[in-house]
Amino acid sequence: MRLSTTLTSAVLIGFISIELSAQHAPGSPLAAQIADQQMVTRNLPGNSDGTAWLKLAVLCQNAARYRDSEDAYRRAIALLRSGDRATLADALDRMGTMYVECGAFARAWRLEQRALRMREGEKDASATGVSHAHLSALLLGKGNFARAEDEARMAVRLLVPERDSPAPQATSSPDDQMSALVNLSLAACARGACAGTVPDLRRALRIAHLNYPGNSIPVGFVDFLLGYALWKAGDEHSAGESMSNGTRELATQLGWGHPMYVRVMRQYGVFLAQTGHAGEANEIRSRIASFRRAPGTVDVQSLLLP
């Protein structure tokens, strides 16, 4: 069974949240971090620090403030062109992930390809693996599951070498390892091979638990995806436990104001409806309907950048 449109949308937002969660200051609300970083950029001499603008862009992206994020990325890239190529490649790559979240795949593709070429030229294996992981997510969004899986396998070979051989040890970050494993699992599951993805998602969840608090975005998101894979593999009991844990963990960090959480909950409602929990499923549908009608609510699809 292929991934539903709902889950694919959540994935495109969620895999970024896994990677960018490390940008959060512990215990500091995201809105406060954005305000603090805006103050930093306003106080820069001549607004000259590209890395400060990059940090602001990432924070706005994680809060789904895509217009602000795009503006900050453009400022960061303009300032970084004459600086360190690795940082410029990082900015191009991260801006590409922002466009993936918005569904602007053509723009994302151009940026991700530029970042990949720069990283290959620098012979940076870990950064090249990140580019392949992000290209995989982009191809997932476009529905090209076979190519998405090829890119994800390349990412896993570079970022999680111990998956296929006990000797090599990864030097990449936990976020990048989780992203590669998640994308490979999603691509395989999209082709109907969900049962085989469970070991990779369990590995990703172990990495999340080792590096983040129990109620963090990485733990919650991977927990939910593991539950989804278990559901499609036929283990409804374990699936229900894992998906319930994931939604509860994400609620503490995101809640109904974030599109990722809404879309995850929509998929959870489908699971509940199909496994005999109609009352809970109806409550979720009602909450989603109320959220859509709330003043000032904007769906991600309306945020496509011109």
HELIX and SHEET records of a PDB file:
HELIX    1   1 THR A    5  LEU A   20  1                                  16    
HELIX    2   2 SER A   21  GLN A   23  5                                   3    
HELIX    3   3 LEU A   30  ARG A   42  1                                  13    
HELIX    4   4 PRO A   45  ASN A   47  5                                   3    
HELIX    5   5 GLY A   50  ASN A   62  1                                  13    
HELIX    6   6 TYR A   66  LEU A   80  1                                  15    
HELIX    7   7 ARG A   85  CYS A  102  1                                  18    
HELIX    8   8 PHE A  105  GLY A  121  1                                  17    
HELIX    9   9 ALA A  125  LYS A  142  1                                  18    
HELIX   10  10 PHE A  145  LEU A  159  1                                  15    
HELIX   11  11 PRO A  161  ARG A  163  5                                   3    
HELIX   12  12 PRO A  174  ALA A  190  1                                  17    
HELIX   13  13 ALA A  195  THR A  197  5                                   3    
HELIX   14  14 VAL A  198  ASN A  211  1                                  14    
HELIX   15  15 ILE A  217  LYS A  232  1                                  16    
HELIX   16  16 GLU A  236  GLN A  253  1                                  18    
HELIX   17  17 GLY A  255  GLY A  257  5                                   3    
HELIX   18  18 PRO A  259  GLN A  274  1                                  16    
HELIX   19  19 ALA A  278  ARG A  293  1                                  16    
HELIX   20  20 VAL A  300  LEU A  303  5                                   4    
END                                                                             
